[in-house]
Amino acid sequence: MLAERRNAIVIIKLLLMAMFWGGTFIAGRKLALEVGPFSGAFMRFLVASVLLAGIMLRSERRFALPGKSQIIPLFLMGMTGIFLYHFFFLKGLRIIEAGRASIIIANNPIFIALFAALIFGDRLSLIKGAGILLSVAGAVTAITRGNLLAGLSGGFGWGEFWLLGCVASWVTYSLLGKSVMSKISPMHAVTFSTLIGTVCLFPAAVIEGLFESPAYSWEAWASIFYLGYFGTVLGFVWYYEGIKRIGPARAGLFINFVPIWAVLMAYVILNEPMTISLLLGAVLVSSGVYLTSLGARTQ
């Protein structure tokens, strides 16, 4: 009975995690329209770094430094998953709508599965292959707004380019993490890569004009806190708690809800249009991610 109750609590946390991650696109859109990408990313991860370091100290009673062999991989994780990803994220959200952005980035698990098969030799089953095709079809539907011919003749712009940079950065970060997390805990890997990324973002933010910018609005500060606390710290802590409690395959399925939440919140909060192509793209991408996760679980 106690185990079932704990599982139910974890499932609620994973549903909230998906909602928080969906909300990062709304907060990111608001922040990107006011703050430069390096400055916005630095402020987000300054908040996240302080909180993650505090959580690690509280849970482990010490701040254990990584070994020498892990420094370079963690540095590369910080540069790809923190520095580059969130620069691309805010650059892209400055140009295109939050709902469409979420559908493009929801392809992260698909490309991780694809490149894990190419680099690490992970098996690419028929179910995984079908999931990849479905998800890519969903992204194309969202990018081209349901008109493939018109999309090919001019529907792909800088916003989509920056967000595909997000996908490439996150795939690299995740594949590096696959190796690093076999030696240290996920909490250590996330905390140290976040600290490294934050330190690297600081000089770029200063050059961009971090200390010369006018005072941020309350919406910008609220977005920074949301992205740092709910989108980074609480989201990742609950995600890894779910992995520990119910396993990576079941916990990973909740990522399917992220683009759905993002599209709904963009409609309610940002007044973005709820088009048929956007909904179809979200359904196709979510179905593709589900099939890919199912294929991994049945191997």
N, C-alpha and C positions, 0 to 999 in steps of 0.2 A: 504493500500500500504506500509506504514511504517512497519507494523507488518510483512508483507511478506518478506520485505527486511531484517529485523532483523532475522527472521527465516532462511533465506538463508545464512546469515553470520554465524549463529550458526552451520548450517549443514556443511559449509566449515571448520569451526574450529573443528568439530567432526571428519571429514575426516582426517584433519591434525593431530589430537590427535591420531587416530589409526595409522597413519604413524609414529609419534614420538614413540609410544609404541612399534611398530614393530621394530623401529630402536634401542631400548634399548638392543635387543638381539645381534645386531651387535656390538654396543659399549661395551656391557658386555663381549662379547667374546674376543674382543681386550684387554680390561682391565684385564680380568681374566688370560690371558696368560702372563701378566707382573707383576701384583700386587696381593698380598695376599687377600683372600676374606674379612677378617675383615677390612683391611686397605682400600681396594677399596670401601666397603660399607660405611665406616666412612667418607671418602672424598666426596663421592656422597651426603650423607645426611647432611654433614656440609654445602655444597653449598645450598642444598634444604632448610635447616632449616633457614638460614639467609634470603633467599628470601621469604619463606612463612611467617616468622615473620614480615618482612617488608610489605608484601601485606596485612596482617591482621591489622597492625597498620595503614596503609594508608586508608583502607576501613572502619575501625571502630573507628579510632582516639584514640584507647586505647588497652591495652593488657590485656584483661579480663582473669583472672585465672580461671581454672575449679573448681567446687565445690568439697568438700571432698568426696562425694559419687561417683564422676567420676574419682578420681585419680587412683584407682586400675584398673578399666576397661581400662583407657587410658594407664596405665603402661603395661598391658597385650597386648594391641594393638601395643604399641611400640616394645615389645619383639617379637611378632609374625609377624606382617606385615613389620617391619623395620629390627630388629636385625636378627631373624632367616631366614626370607624369603630371604633377600639379601645375607646372608652368603651361603645359599643353592644355590641361583641363580648363584653366581660367582664360587662356587665349581663345580656346574654342567657344566657351560659354559667353564670351563677349560678343560673338558673332551670331551664333545660332541658338534656337530655342532649347530650353532645358529638357523638354520631353523627347525631342529628336536626339539630343546628345546622349540621353540615358540609353536609348536603344542601340546606338552605335557602340557605346562602351560596354553594354551588356554582353557583347561578343567576347569579352576577355576570357571566360572559361573555355570557349570554343577554340580559340587560338592557342591557349595553354595546352589543351589536349592534343591539338595538331602538332605543335612543336615538341611536346614531350614525346610523341611517337617518333618524330624525326630525329631528335637528339638523344633521348634516353632509351629508345627502342620500346616504349610502351605500346601495347597492342591497340591497333585502331580497328575496332570491330565494325560490323555492318550497322549496328545501332548508333555507334558514335559517328560514323560517316553520315548517316541520315540526319543526325542532330546538327552536324556542321553545316550541311547544305540548307537545312531549314533556317538556322540562325543567320547565315549569310543572306539568305533570301529576305529575311525580316529586316536586316540592316539596309539592304539595297532598297526595299520598299519604303522605308522611312527616309532615306537620303534623297531618293528621287521623287518623294511624295506620291508614289504609286504610278508614276509615268516614266517607265524605263527609258524610252527613246528621248524624251525631253531631258531626263536626268543626264544621259550620256552626252547630250549636246550643250550642257552648261549648268547642271544641277549640283555639280561637285565643286565646292569652293574652299576658301581658306579655313572656314569653320570646321568642315568635315576633315580637312587635312590635319589640323591640330588635334582633333579627337582621335583620328587613326594613330597619331603619334602617342596619345594616351594608351591605346591598345598595345602598341609595340613596346612601350616602356613597361607596362604592367606585366606583359608576357615575360619580358626579360627579368624583371624583379621576381616573379613567381618561380621561374626556372632556377634562378640563383638561390631562392629560398628553399627549393626542394633539396638542394645539396646542403645548405647551411643548417636547416632545421633537422637534419639527421644527426647533427653534432651538438646543437644547443636548442633550448626550448623555443617555441614560437614567440613567447612573450619577450625573451631576450632578443631574438632576431628583429622583431618589430620595433622594440624600444631603441636598440642601438642603431638600426638603419634610419629610424626617425631622427635621432639625435644628430647623426652624421649629415643627413639631408638638410636639417635645419641650419646647422653650422655653415654648410655650403651655400644655402639660400641667402644668408645674411649679407655677404658682400654684394651679391647680385641685386638684392633689394635696395641696398644703400646707393649703388650706382643708378638704379632706376628712380631714386628720389624718395626713399622711405621716410627720411627726416625732413624733406622739403615739401611734402604733400600737405594740402589743407586738412583741417580736422575732419575725420571720418564721421559720417552720419551714424545715428543709432542703429540703422539697419545694417550698415557695414560691420559694426562691432558685434551685433547679434549674429550675423552670418559667420564671422570669424570664430566666435565662441561655439556656435552650432557645429561648424566644420571640425573644429579642434576636439570638442568634447563628444558630441553625439556621433558625428560622422567618422571620427578616428578612434578615440579611446574606448568609448562604450560599445561601439559597433564591433571592434576587433576583439575586445575582452569577451563579449557575449558570444561571438562567433567561435572563438577557440574553446570557450566553455561548452558550447554545443557539440563541437568536434569531440571533446573529451568525454561528454556524457552519452551522446547517441551515435557517434561515429562520423567520419568526414563525408561519407556518401549521403547520409540523411540530412546532415547539417547543410551541406552544399546545395541541396534542393531548394532551400529557402532563398537563395540568391535569385531564383526565378521571379520572385515577387518584386525585385528592385525596380525594373523598368515600368511595371504596372503602377507601383506607388508613385514613381516619378512623373509619369504621364498624368495621373489623376491629380497630384498636388500642383503640377504646372498649370493645369486647367483651373483649379480652384483658387490658387494663390496668385499666379502670374497672369491669369486670364488668357493663357495660350489656347489656340483652337484645338478641339478634340476631333481630328479628322479621321476618316475611315482608314487611310493609309498609315496613320500613326498607330491606331489601335491594332490594325492587322500586323504591322511591323513588331509591335510589342508582343503580341500573341505568338508570332512565328519565332521570334528570338527566345522567348521564355520556353516554348516547346522544344526548340533546339537544344537549349541548355539542359532541360530536363532529360531529353534522350541521351545526351552526352554523359550526364551524371549516371543515368540508368545503365548505360553501356559499361561505365567504369565499375559499377556495383556488381554487375552480373559476370564479370570476368573471373 
